[in-house]
């Protein structure tokens, strides 16, 4: 089984509550992302991994209302939250997505998953070097690797994010990378600020097809370069 775990919380410092912020006053950002990922042909199950903090009750309520499965874990130790979630749902292969990337492209996700499944890699990503626009990143790794990271990672910097221990210990884990045909890493389609959020609203309002693919976004930017 291939499980996609989306880490989500309400306590973002730069844009609080962004996960549930409504795009064009219609659809929560998390809902739009889920709708994108549901077009994936490779993902078997999607879990929202949030925290036990009171503000994240809003995410839990959303999940229960929308029949989305969720897991609640530690707030600061995100590695532990991911590991415990993967363990509970018996995921041998984990796809990591963050909730600040609502335009995540299911075709890119499936491409990375397919390459991972047909490889001997422990960890595969679109990150090294970065060629995809920010907001389209995907990481895939096996359970054995995250379990080893969970057992061995000691530094706060290795625990407050999911994959730093995997990334920096290339002698312990076999790495593979997925690159785009050209370097588009200068393009930003993630949501950290209100300015980012307004750009995402513009993109979604101007593209009618669903799911939205990276090619659709690039076509829009070509037609309306001021958006960049």
N, C-alpha and C positions, 0 to 999 in steps of 0.2 A: 504493500500500500504506500502511495505517495501522499504525504500530508503537507499541506500549506499552513504555516503558522504566521498569522499577522499580529505583530505586537502593537498594542494600542493603549493609549492612556489619555486622560483629560488634562493632566498637569504640565503641558508644554509651557516652558518659560516665555518664549517669544510670541506665541500665539495660543494662549490658554483655550482649551476646549475645541481645538481645531478639528479633532477627529470627528466630532458630531456637528460641526459647523455646516449649515445648509448651503449647498451650491446653488446660486441664483434663487435663494430662499425656497428651494423645492426639495432637494434630496441631500441627506447627510453625506459628508465626504466619504465616510466609511462604507455607506451603502453603495455609493457609486463605484468604489473600488471593488467591493464584493461582486457587483454586477459585471464588472470587467473580467474578474477572475473566473466567474462561472462559465465563461466561454472556453476555458482551458480544456483540452482533450486529455491531458495527462494527470491532472490533479484529481485524487480520489476523494479527499476530504479537506475542508477548510475550517480552521479553528481560530477564533479571536483570543489571543493571550493578553489579558489585562491584569490589573493588580487588585489587591484586596482593599485598597484605599476607598474611602467613602465616595469621593467624586467619581470614581469609575463605576459606581452603581448605574450611572446613566448609560454606560456602554453595555453593561449586563442587561439592563432593561431593553435596550435596542435589540440585543441578540435574542432575547426571549420573545419579543414582539415579532421579530423577523425570522424566527425558526433557524437562527444561526447558532452553531455550537461555540462554546467559549470555555476558557480556563482562567482561573484567578490564581495569581502567584505573587512572588515578592516584587516590590516596587523597584528597589535599587539593584538587586541581584537579578538582572534580566537573563543572564546565562542559566541560572537556576530555574527561572520561570519557563524558559524554553525547554530545558532538559526535562523538567517534571511534566510539562505538557506533552512532549513527544513520547515520554515513557507511559503516561496514562493512556494515550490513544494508540500505542504500539506502532509508531511510525518508523519503519526501517530507513526511509528516505524522507528528508525534511526540506521543504522549500521555504526560505525565509523572505518575507515581504514586510515592509514597514508601512504603517497606516498614513504616512505623510506623502505617499506616492499614489494618488487616486487614478492617474492615467496609466497605471501599470498595464503593459500590453500582453495579453494572453498568448499571442504568437511567440513573443520573445521568451516568455516563461516556459512554454512547451519546447522551444528549441533548446534551451539550457537543460531542461529535464531530460530530453531525449539523448542529448550528448552525454550527460552524466550517466544515465542508465547503460549506455553502450560503451562506457569507459571503465577504467580501473581506478578512477579518482576517488579520493575521500572528500574533496571540496572543490566545487566548481562555481565560478562567479563571472560577472561582467565587469569586474572591478580592477583587474590588474593586467594590463593598464586599462584605465577608464576610457572607453570610446563611445559608449551610449550616453545620451543626454541624462543629466541628473534627474531622477524621478522614474527611470526605467530599469533600475538595477535589480538583479536577481542573484540570490545565493542558493546553492543546493549542496547538501552534505548528508552523510550517512549517520545513523544513530550511534555507531561505535565511536565516531569522531567527536560528537558533541558530548558523549558520556565521558570520554577521556579528558576533554577540556573541562568538563564539570568537576572531575576528580582532581585535576592537576592545577588548574588556574588559581592563582593566589592573589594577584594584584587587583586592586579595585578597578583599574582600567580594563582588566580582563573579565571582570564579572558584571560591570554595569552595561556592557554591550555583549552581544551573543558570540561573535566570531573572531575577536582580536587574537585569542590564543591559537585558533586554527590558522589564521593568516600569518602570524609572525613565526610560527614553528613549522617551516616548510620541510624540515628534516624529519618531522614526526608524521606529517600528513601529505599525501600526494595531491598537489594542486593542478588544476586545469583552468583555463580562461576561455571565455567566449567574447569575441570582439565584433564590433560592427564594421561594415565595409569601409567606413571612414571615421575620423575622429570628430565626434559631435559632443564631446564632454563640456564644451563651453555653453551649451544650451541648458537652461534650468527649468524643469517642470515639476519640481518638488514643492512642498508647502512648509515653510518655516515662519513666514511673516504674512501679514495681511496683504502686502503687495503681491507675494507669491499666489495667495488665494484668489486675488482678483484676476490674475493672469489665467489661472485654471478655469475660473468662471467664464472668461472670454473664450477660451479654447472650446469648452464644452458647449457653449451657446452657439458657436459658429460651425461646429461639426455635427451633422445630423446622424451619421451612421453609428451603430452600436454593434460590437464594441469599437471604441476608438483605438486605432493602431498608431504606432509611431509614424508610419508613412503618411497617415492623415494629418498628423500634427505638423510634420515637415512640409507637406503641401500647403497647409494653411500659412505657415511662416513664410513660404515663398511668395504667396499671394499678398500677405499682409506683413511685410518685414518689420513694421513698427512694433509689432507684438514682441519681437525679440529684444 
